[in-house]
Amino acid sequence: ASLRNDHFSCSQDADDLFFREMFPSHIDLLSTTKLSFQLVVFLGSGSLYQDAVAKIDAMLKEHGTHKLQLNSYRVAAYYHLYVEDFESVLKTCDRAMEYLDQHPHLSQRARYGEFNLQKLSTAVFVRRFEDAYQMSDKCIGSFAEAGNNWYFATDMAFVAAINLRDFQKAENYYVAATSHRKYNALNVSFKERWTLYGAYLHLAERLDLYSSKQSRSKPFRLSTYLNSLPAESKSKKVYNVFIIISHVFFLMLDGDFDLAEKRIEYLRVYSSRYLKEKQLNRVRLFLRLIQSFPKHSFIPDEIRKNSKALFHELEATARDPMPSDTNELIPFELMYEALLRSMEKNS
């Protein structure tokens, strides 16, 4: 899902009157929901956002209230998000927090959290994982434990930590999220996402990338894992890619090369059908690397020798990141090298 559709850090006390005046055709909907800013996101068009920015700036000059000032930052951030000007999203969030710093008597922890979360999710989206990692704990601490924003911030923190290869920190986020008493009340799709995250932590262990300090109540079973993700498996360009890749890796680690070869062929067709967009180039490169395993009979030396150019091409995409709907979990280069080492060790 795109960042625009996935981001729900909006203020619950946003000025609904402002939107009633701006968008009279949606008064009925606004009167029955508290999701005024979410509504702007889903109604979104470039002209609608520009109109919102212009009107709120005019109102701000006339009235200059605290709520209008916050709304000006919110709408500006969503406009920049809509047009994918991510640098401006980050700068707008920084300006909003500077404003809050200058008015401590009007500032609440949740308001800081709101803009921190927007900034955190944007940093993850554009693969600035170090920046996201540094702000994660502060952002999580801005929200009531186990609330929607708390879970979303913990999700983003997990993604940042595992991409930076801090598996223990990622595991801490995973345990905090999944062991909370309110976890079972989460939306099915969100719970499946955490199931996927747990599987990638297990995969990191199998690849000898880290050793868990947590005792698991249930052993990992591949069949159970695959059957527990019906909603996310329908996401053709996002989480289903993670699911299929992890399945292939577990099969190769278990030595089931016949079934792995069949799944890799499915990945080839899958990539050509669903992953055509330019911003998914990094994912396509990684899937081509995976295809080199059966092509070279699952022999590590042959795979490594014949895939050097492709591997370096993949590395280059990490040095020059671009926004993508699919930001990986364990970095692709690390997964590839770790799997080859494991296969060499067991050959």
Secondary structure as UniProt FT lines:
FT   HELIX           3..6
FT   TURN            12..13
FT   HELIX           16..22
FT   HELIX           24..26
FT   HELIX           27..31
FT   HELIX           36..43
FT   HELIX           46..63
FT   HELIX           66..82
FT   TURN            83..84
FT   HELIX           86..102
FT   HELIX           104..106
FT   HELIX           109..125
FT   TURN            126..127
FT   HELIX           129..140
FT   TURN            141..142
FT   TURN            145..146
FT   HELIX           148..163
FT   TURN            164..165
FT   HELIX           167..178
FT   TURN            181..182
FT   HELIX           183..185
FT   HELIX           188..206
FT   TURN            207..208
FT   HELIX           222..227
FT   TURN            230..231
FT   HELIX           232..234
FT   TURN            236..238
FT   HELIX           239..253
FT   TURN            254..255
FT   HELIX           257..274
FT   HELIX           278..280
FT   HELIX           281..295
FT   TURN            296..298
FT   HELIX           300..306
FT   HELIX           308..319
FT   HELIX           332..346
//
